[in-house]
């Protein structure tokens, strides 16, 4: 008899689905502001946008399944 719990708690899924899009939104806005006002070199704002893309798709990539809400 296995006593270890293998399922993720419900609150963890809610946290991920609520927090990740917010962080991605913030990164995209910061990238756009940096680029629009030429505050930093283009590769910095591009790197922030790339980080937002990678961070936003990380959970779906790792899980390897289609996420439905």
C-alpha positions as CSV (number, residue, x, y, z in Angstrom):
1,X,0.0,0.0,0.0
2,X,1.5,3.3,-1.1
3,X,1.0,6.1,1.4
4,X,2.6,8.9,-0.8
5,X,0.3,11.3,-2.5
6,X,1.2,11.7,-6.2
7,X,-1.4,14.3,-7.2
8,X,-0.7,18.0,-7.0
9,X,-3.0,19.9,-4.7
10,X,-5.8,21.9,-6.2
11,X,-4.5,25.2,-4.8
12,X,-1.2,24.7,-6.6
13,X,-2.9,24.5,-10.0
14,X,-5.0,27.6,-9.2
15,X,-1.8,29.5,-8.2
16,X,0.0,28.5,-11.4
17,X,-2.9,29.4,-13.6
18,X,-3.4,32.7,-11.8
19,X,0.1,33.8,-11.2
20,X,1.9,32.9,-14.4
21,X,-0.3,35.0,-16.8
22,X,0.1,37.9,-14.5
23,X,3.9,37.6,-14.4
24,X,4.0,37.2,-18.2
25,X,1.8,40.3,-18.6
26,X,4.2,42.4,-16.4
27,X,7.2,41.2,-18.4
28,X,5.5,42.0,-21.7
29,X,4.6,45.5,-20.5
30,X,8.1,46.2,-19.2
31,X,9.6,44.9,-22.5
32,X,7.2,47.2,-24.5
33,X,8.0,50.2,-22.4
34,X,11.7,49.7,-22.7
35,X,11.5,49.3,-26.4
36,X,9.0,52.1,-27.1
37,X,11.0,54.7,-25.2
38,X,14.4,53.3,-26.2
39,X,15.5,53.1,-22.5
40,X,17.7,50.1,-23.0
41,X,19.4,48.4,-26.0
42,X,17.1,46.3,-28.2
43,X,18.5,43.0,-27.0
44,X,17.5,43.7,-23.4
45,X,13.9,44.4,-24.3
46,X,13.9,41.4,-26.7
47,X,15.4,39.2,-23.9
48,X,12.6,40.3,-21.6
49,X,10.0,39.4,-24.2
50,X,11.7,36.1,-24.8
51,X,11.7,35.4,-21.1
52,X,8.0,36.1,-21.0
53,X,7.3,33.7,-23.8
54,X,9.4,30.9,-22.3
55,X,8.0,31.5,-18.8
56,X,4.4,31.5,-20.1
57,X,4.9,28.2,-22.1
58,X,6.9,26.4,-19.5
59,X,4.1,24.7,-17.6
60,X,2.5,23.5,-20.8
61,X,5.8,22.3,-22.1
62,X,6.8,20.4,-19.0
63,X,3.4,18.8,-18.5
64,X,3.2,17.7,-22.1
65,X,-0.5,17.8,-22.2
66,X,-3.2,20.2,-23.4
67,X,-4.2,22.5,-20.6
68,X,-7.9,23.4,-20.4
69,X,-9.5,25.9,-18.1
